[in-house]
């Protein structure tokens, strides 16, 4: 998932996507412990996507705070 795609999402979609990705990450980690993963790079990609979503959410939070302070 690209950052530009993430920035186009509304806050509710971001929250839902974040929860789904964290659930998938847990499942993949569990699978990695119990058996061999077919695609180990998927774990890394998922972690990075989660970080991208959290970054965009934080950017929006800071922008809201800044606009509230100036208003």
C-alpha positions, -999 to 999 in steps of 0.1 A, spaced: 0 0 0 14 34 -10 13 65 13 -7 83 -13 -34 57 -11 -34 59 26 -37 97 26 -69 94 4 -87 73 31 -109 89 57 -102 84 94 -127 56 98 -113 36 69 -78 41 83 -88 28 117 -105 -2 102 -75 -10 79 -51 -6 108 -70 -31 129 -72 -56 100 -35 -53 93 -26 -58 130 -48 -89 131 -30 -102 99 4 -94 115 -5 -115 145 -17 -144 124 15 -143 103 37 -141 134 19 -171 149 23 -190 116 60 -181 115 65 -197 150 45 -228 143 55 -235 106 75 -221 78 62 -191 60 57 -192 22 66 -156 19 87 -142 48 89 -108 31 52 -104 37 59 -99 74 82 -69 67 58 -54 41 29 -56 66 49 -40 94 58 -11 70 22 -6 59 11 -4 96 38 22 102 27 42 72 -9 42 84 2 52 119 23 80 104 -6 94 84 -29 93 114 -3 111 135 2 138 108 -35 144 107 -37 146 145 -9 172 146 -25 192 118 -58 193 138 -40 204 169 -22 232 151 -53 244 134 -71 244 168 -43 264 184 -44 291 157 -81 294 157 
